[in-house]
Structures are given as structure tokens and as C-alpha cells.
Amino acid sequence: MSAFALEILTPERSVFAGEVQSLILPGAEGFFGVLAGHAPLLARLTAGRLMVRQADAPHYFRCGAGVADVNPKHVSVLVDSAEPESQPKA
């Protein structure tokens, strides 16, 4: 599976930066997924859980509201707050 660059940024810091295979975001209209080569998109995000798949292992982040700037090779997630979750929650 192809990879793309992802940045998760808050006003205070960079929470994550790296190559990922997929991303699931809590959009204002509902959850949506992103893969490499996705069409350009600017989406409003609601507070919620974000899932990043990196080398077939999922990583979860609890994020505040913000926006996602999606391009075919790069995604920037700009949110009020973001913290990694140590374990997935059911």
C-alpha cells in the first residue's frame, strides 16, 4: 500500500509527523478515510478520535476541532488539541 506524509499540529506543537498508509478523521459530516493519492480536500473536523495506520499498526489520537488539508501526497491536520491514546478503546 502506498504511503503519504501526515502532520498533526496544534497551536502549541507538532503532535505527529511521519509516513502513513491510511487515516480516518472525524469530519463535520461524519468520519472519512484518506489513502495516498486522495483528491485535494479541505475538511472541517469535529472533536473526536483520529486513527492513523502506519506499517499495519494503528495509532489513535484524541483531537479537538479543526481542519484537515488533504492532498495526494500530504495531509495536514490542524486542531485545537491532540493527544495520543496509549491503547485503543472499544
Beta strands, then each sheet from edge to edge (+ up, - down):
strand 1: 4-9
strand 2: 14-20
strand 3: 22-27
strand 4: 30-35
strand 5: 41-45
strand 6: 48-54
strand 7: 57-63
strand 8: 66-71
strand 9: 74-79
strand 10: 82-85
sheet 1: 2+ 1- 9- 8+ 5-
sheet 2: 4+ 3- 6+ 7- 10+
end
